[in-house]
Amino acid sequence: MVIIPQLLSTSQVAEFQAVLGSAPWADGKATAGYLSSRTKNNLQIPEDQALTRRLGAVIQAELDRNQIFIAAALPLKVLPPLFNRYTVGQSYGAHIDGAVQPLAGSHHQVRTDLSATIFLTDPAEYEGGELVIGPAGEEKTVKLPAGDMVLYSGGTIHHVSPVTRGARQAAFFWVQSMVRDDSRREILFELDSTIQQLGHTGADHGACVRLAGVYHNLLRQWVDT
């Protein structure tokens, strides 16, 4: 699980909140599978709405230049972001995201190696609504400042706790990585992060170059494009 702070700036979050207040919200069950529909109780903006595409384009532009996201996800394909809203009493029970998702407007399917949620409401404005990732006994609870993003394995059980005050809004999407194996992707991210840190501390240049060579040679072995 990787937290990416301030993927969206304060001004971008404010813009999102202004337009989402009057968005054409619909029942989220419309996009749920058979099992998920039993526990999904939220609102979503239909993916064919112009607003969904406009706000999604802003997010995709930020992802394209965010070095943490690129290093952690090694993205091959990113599905267009969608938007959801939880009001008082609404929640989403334990579920696993579908292994493949259709790419809107095409016949293509995208493998969902990674799931992502961008929080669009400040935690002080609502109670409950935590994103809980992992099976019972191993849960990690996530409730981030507006504009922050969490990236986690698409094959992980997760749920959204009931909202008890206010409303929680977020964007969510899936990523097909060039490296589908979670453990290999984690090794590459740790190695890349270490190389960057060493470079900033003025470590021996030749050693850093050799480590970078190890990183890229592992990437060549594991990448799937």
Steps between C-alpha positions, in 0.01 A plus 500: 500500500640839399372840612551785253451837673348796316449337165242776455578851623282694741361709213424190292318339794295816547405494131400135522290560811321794338382301199439170681245672723255519209616188314246251354552233769343159436471171688844336519350152471467559126872422457527221759535131428267237641675457836601865539146621441398331825720729708549811283302799621633824358459751219705537182512734203431298183819449302346637180441844654710788364581600859653158568723529196601860578599439860657167408724675247631730774590197714663315211715805422622509861572125496709540186742732684494348848828315551381302802204362306713414198765325713249310714250401231721468190179570309425344165131596487298724730122477490320837501420609857146471634342686792299384798320651797396354833240678711382416853422130532670402175792257478657232281548159657798270460576426136780444247511705181446311177821367345422673170301811424367616162648811344204726432421555134704203379508121497823493702539363852754625754653277767461664842839443662458808720207687649517868590286740703543878509326660796311817405349593837695621802480248788359767734191532282374145558515213744537136405567429133843349559647285224599176673746287302586138574332189643374475857785525746731669248302813420656837429268797545542792259340844533709763326493878453318622192727470196700205634493159332547142614621231258462132591482153351187442295466149640464615860175475696383847605193689615376851578365548851156659549492878495342633820529876439538715190591357161812338358597556135784333315637406161599142429660312214708196406844451350648224286869493584789401278595267787195302609658325802451701821821380668717578198342843464567565869868402460537733203334788684722452806811481283404807297421699816834402653693605189323838503579552868866410453524739209364786710751433778797523266588131519770360272381553144646179365324293766172672424543427129563133573189482719300667224630233265369231735161674505470521123622147443237368743242713321601349166449151640164568664330753276199392294381747238 
